[in-house]
């Protein structure tokens, strides 16, 4: 197993945990502002694009 695979898997797992933690904090406050929801969508999209890019790089390396 190479380093790029470990970086990719780690990025996906850590990013997923962080996004779940942030979502739970937003739900517990019950006062989610529009700005926090927009930043949640932007963060999730950026995390998804970066994950897809890392997976693509790893598959092209094989």
N, C-alpha and C positions, 0 to 999 in steps of 0.2 A: 504494500500500500504506500502510495507516495504522499508527499506533503500537501499537494494541491487537493487531494481527496479529503484529507483531514481538515484542511482550512474550509473547504466547501461544506462538509458535514457540520463542523463546529459553528460556522456562520449561520447555517440554517437552523440548527437547534437553539443556539443562543438567541438569535433573532426571534424565533417563535416564542421562547420563554419571555423575552422582554415585551413583545407585543401582547401576550396574554396578561402579563402583569399590569401593563398600562391600561388595557381594556377593563380589567377588574377594578382598577382605581377609578376609572371614569364612571363605571356603573355604580360604584358605592357612593359617589358624591351626589348622584341624582340631579346634578345641575350642570350637565355637559353643555358648554357653550358651543356656538357654531365654530369658533376658532379652534377649539380642541378637537372637534370632530374632523375638521378639514386637515389639521396636522396629523391626526390618526390615519386618514386616508392617504396623505402624502407619504408618511412613514412606511405604511404597509406596501404601497406601490413601489417605493424605492427599494425596500427590502426584497420584494418579489423580483424586481428587475435585476438586482445585484445577484440574487440566488440563481436566476436563470442564466445570467452571464457566467457565473462560476461553474455551473453544471456544464454549460456549452464548452467552456475552456477545458474542463476535465475530459469530456468525451472526445474533443478534437485531439487531445494529447495521447489518447489510448492508441 
